Amino acid sequence: MAAKRKISLVLADVDGTLVNEEKVLTERAQSAVGELRRAGIRFAITSGRPPLGMAMLFDQLALDTAIAGFNGGLFVERDLKILEQKTVPADVARQAIDLIREHGLDAWVYRGNDWLIAKADAPHVAREAWTVKFEPKIVADLGQELDHVAKIVGVSDDYDKVQRCEAEARTSFGQRATAARSQPYYLDITNKDANKGAVVEYLSSHMEVPIQEIATIGDQPNDVLMFKRSGLSIAMGNASDDVKKQADATTDSYNDEGFAKAIERFILGASD
């Protein structure tokens, strides 16, 4: 068990962490966030989703903190008013589309609150639309839609292809963009300063909460950057062994109330 320390803010990933496999926020998870609030601890969320795709959680969680969408590429208030945004340079976006296609992945483009795709029946489109509660727009050529892009996603159920594309993207973009998997089948490409580590720094600065008083919880490789920049990091039980090794503590799976148990055990100090 991680050592008890002062925590003033908890920052949670959404998919694979806060919600379960069915994308449902359980009563126990919702209650845990309420208990945080009653203990005087603030709560914030970050995700590769667009902010609009997290809106169904705002009331359930009674959020009063900035919401970090696109892995920190777009910060909004609860009413979706933009606080800060970081876009992908047009030349990097064009290169990303080419790279995704070369590796045999489908490409999605997020711009503002728009989700742009080329094929309505492509893998994960229907599931993603159900999850985020809004529909994508079909465009003839994604290459013509690359101004003010917040995020580009490479999608495939061939996890090896996604991993290889991630490796080449990191080599090709260097310090010009962030490339990281938010799910085994999603490769997210965002602004170089749009990553979950930067989300921790943004919230620390704007909420005047010391880094060491922030706890983070997540399950994917792109959550490791926020682990490294927080005072306490917790990996979900459904995370890979590599992600778990880089966290201070590990909780149960997202299908076994892992988020709520982490809050109860590591933040509030209650027994399981």
BELBELZI-V592771 format. One record per residue. N is the residue number from 1. PHI is phi as a letter, one per 30 degrees, with the letter a starting at -180 (* if undefined). Layout:
{{N;PHI} {N;PHI}}
This chain:
{{1;*} {2;d} {3;d} {4;d} {5;b} {6;d} {7;b} {8;c} {9;b} {10;c} {11;c} {12;c} {13;d} {14;c} {15;d} {16;i} {17;b} {18;d} {19;c} {20;d} {21;d} {22;d} {23;i} {24;c} {25;d} {26;d} {27;d} {28;d} {29;d} {30;d} {31;d} {32;d} {33;d} {34;d} {35;d} {36;e} {37;e} {38;d} {39;d} {40;i} {41;c} {42;d} {43;b} {44;b} {45;b} {46;b} {47;a} {48;d} {49;d} {50;d} {51;e} {52;e} {53;d} {54;c} {55;e} {56;d} {57;c} {58;e} {59;d} {60;e} {61;c} {62;h} {63;d} {64;b} {65;c} {66;d} {67;c} {68;c} {69;c} {70;h} {71;h} {72;j} {73;d} {74;b} {75;c} {76;b} {77;d} {78;d} {79;d} {80;i} {81;d} {82;d} {83;c} {84;a} {85;b} {86;b} {87;c} {88;d} {89;e} {90;e} {91;d} {92;d} {93;d} {94;d} {95;d} {96;d} {97;d} {98;d} {99;d} {100;d} {101;d} {102;d} {103;d} {104;i} {105;c} {106;d} {107;c} {108;b} {109;b} {110;c} {111;b} {112;i} {113;c} {114;c} {115;c} {116;c} {117;b} {118;c} {119;b} {120;d} {121;c} {122;d} {123;e} {124;i} {125;d} {126;d} {127;d} {128;d} {129;d} {130;d} {131;d} {132;d} {133;i} {134;a} {135;c} {136;d} {137;c} {138;d} {139;b} {140;d} {141;b} {142;d} {143;d} {144;c} {145;b} {146;c} {147;c} {148;h} {149;d} {150;d} {151;a} {152;c} {153;b} {154;c} {155;b} {156;a} {157;d} {158;c} {159;d} {160;d} {161;d} {162;d} {163;d} {164;d} {165;d} {166;d} {167;d} {168;d} {169;d} {170;d} {171;d} {172;d} {173;d} {174;h} {175;c} {176;d} {177;a} {178;c} {179;b} {180;a} {181;d} {182;c} {183;b} {184;e} {185;c} {186;b} {187;c} {188;c} {189;c} {190;b} {191;e} {192;e} {193;c} {194;c} {195;a} {196;d} {197;d} {198;d} {199;d} {200;e} {201;d} {202;d} {203;d} {204;e} {205;d} {206;d} {207;c} {208;h} {209;c} {210;e} {211;e} {212;d} {213;c} {214;c} {215;c} {216;b} {217;b} {218;a} {219;b} {220;c} {221;e} {222;d} {223;d} {224;d} {225;d} {226;d} {227;e} {228;d} {229;c} {230;c} {231;d} {232;b} {233;b} {234;b} {235;c} {236;d} {237;d} {238;d} {239;d} {240;d} {241;d} {242;d} {243;d} {244;e} {245;d} {246;c} {247;c} {248;d} {249;b} {250;b} {251;c} {252;d} {253;d} {254;d} {255;c} {256;b} {257;h} {258;e} {259;d} {260;e} {261;d} {262;d} {263;d} {264;d} {265;d} {266;c} {267;c} {268;d} {269;i} {270;d} {271;d} {272;d}}
